[in-house]
């Protein structure tokens, strides 16, 4: 039932008694025009036409809404059909112009994420950069808006969230028994211990690490904490805001003396939102997200880390040129990004190789194996090496994606899977031209995504609005309608039969996961000890791992720090199951050509069959005077079933993570037991408790329970889809029934609004054709224009 509740009120047409709500204010023309500053003139023209279409549509809807409100304002009761119309109109009027497009820059320490964002937004030192250590310490979102100033909002942990972290930090530092010298030295060198001490000292002062939880609750923090838990910074210039923002987002050195008031609350910072005014490079509606590579020890920050990755529609895996050819960290980032395609909203993954101006020419020439063409300069060598990297990494990334995703996934069709960029050369241009740094290519890909999304959104919006105006105008129709109303009962029977077929198709679709699930469970049973053993072993033995392991147990099998690779025991031992199900799982939720194992095309086929039936009934029964009904029903079906895709995508994450969630819940008692262990040989004793606990749970069918829970989640998704379809279409058919049902009343005349909406609907094709024509002209001019001169040879 919990899944069914998730979509209540999210459909396109709830009937709400509060029908007199004021719609939101319209955006001023000057504000709207500022949104296009980041686009070349050709793209600006297309966007302005779509924006004009949307704005005029909103005006028509608003006028219609006001007329309907006035016509029923004094009525004691409002017919359900009118409530439906008023609520649908209000929902469309208040629908956001465009949901933000999140582009995640996901990379390890020092990979160059902040430098890349600085280059993209044309602000050289806006976010802190350093070639030697971690700089950005939390998730930072950068977007542009119509504000006049540069603005940053620093979001802090709530009081309850900090108390939870404080409790875990003090547990990590609590030693109940005396250790011998060797064990004490290892304890002091433990990464988790160092980080816990550092946080407490920064927040409460020296000596805080020796106090217990209750004492620290009574202690006064060094810094002032705003009651709103949000710190807002504003500045007229980018450099001014950068200086103010730096201490909040730069990772603080542990040997730093005389911290500022800003650094004293640094352990509380959850995430930061930065808004640029009217950017000519980053369009409004795009959010660049600097995502640390490993997550966080705090539960809320770690949850936000995962959710941020999952809400990104594009992920750029950022890797420095010297690390791109291997290493565990790089592979972990790629794997996490591919998982985001499985469980989240991600549609595109690309590898962005940074610092590509780095090259030692004598060494490169000695090891060079490409052709016989002579290389005479550093620049030629850099360009040749970058092209080789692109070809190699593109092939490797595609192979990796093919192992995890369906063969016809859209990401595999992308022409730009690898970018080779240089933020330093973008500013200096000593070796490379601006275009050769590939920063402009990244900006172009951002603009294209926004333009495509805007085009789809406006097309859908105008079409949906036209359907509503058709129905609204028809409410005052006085003609004697033919006997087609008698055929509504036949249409209902047809719908019921089609819903039954849809349920069977969904069952068949989900059945494809069963065998891979079973095989994955068998693989997990045979390999979990080996995998667990590898997770519990460190190259330096137990030295520096004692309290890190305790941190893993305190967080139910997961530990994320700013310096170490992420540890997730639950994910590690369920990985053999994911290895089996990933291609099938991705196939179920992909878009594209219909197959037995693909969910969305089944829903599309269901929609098409209903629309064809509407057309058939309309032709057979001569809906001459009531053609609005045919058009309304056809378009409303699209609106209802189109809304299902977002619902399915939201559920996808819960289904995908159900395996690790199930295992984590089953292992929670053994993690809690291990976390209590202290004293001599504590590390080995914790490992023993974990091993025995996992063995016991596996013997008690832990992996089989995870399988059953995933299957139950699939069943809940099916129930949610069919209940939503049944309820929505039943409401729609009832509203399309005869006026004699008492659902309607005479309303204000909206013929002028209907005629204007009809013109706008016809304009959609013209706007699309104009956009194609302008794009062709732009491409022609680019081909004919001379290329920029390269920098002088080095």
Secondary structure, DSSP 8 states (H G I E B T S, - for coil): -HHHHHTTTTSTT---S-----------HHHHHHTTTTS-HHHHHHHHHHHHHHHHHHHHHHHHHHHHHHHHTT-SS--HHHHHHHHHHHHHHTS-S---EEEEEEE-TTSSHHHHHHHHTT-TTSS---SSS--B-SEEEEEEES-SSEEEEEEE--HHHHHHHHHHHHHHH---S---HHHHHHHHH-HHHHHHHHHHHHHH-TTGGGS-HHHHHHS--SS---TTSEEEEEESSHHHHHHHHHHHHB---TT--S--HHHHTGGGEEEEEEEEES-SSS-TTEEEEEEESS--SSHHHHHHHHHHHHH-SEEEEEEETTTTT--HHHHHHHHHHHHHHHHSS--EEEEEEE-TT---HHHHHHH--S-S----SHHHHHHHHHHHHHHHHHHHHHHHHHHHS-TT-HHHH-S-SEEE--HHHHHH-SSS-TGGGTHHHHHHHHHHHHHHHHHHHHHHHHHHHHHHHHHHHHTT--S---GGGGGHHHHHHHHHHHHHHHHHHHHHHHHHHHHHHHHHHHHHHHHHHHHHHHHT--TTTTTTTHHHHHHHHHTTTEE--SSS--EEHHHHHHHHHHHHHHHHHHHHH--SS--TT-HHHHHHHHHHHHHHHHHHHHHHHT-STTHHHHHHHHHHHHHHHHHHHHHHHHHHHHHHHHHHHHHHHHHHHHHHHHHT--STTHHHHHHHHHHHHHHHHHHTTHHHHHHHHHHHHHHHHHHHHHHHHHHHHHHHHHHTS-GGGS--------HHHHHHHHHHHHHHHHHHHHHHHHHHHHHHHHHHS---------
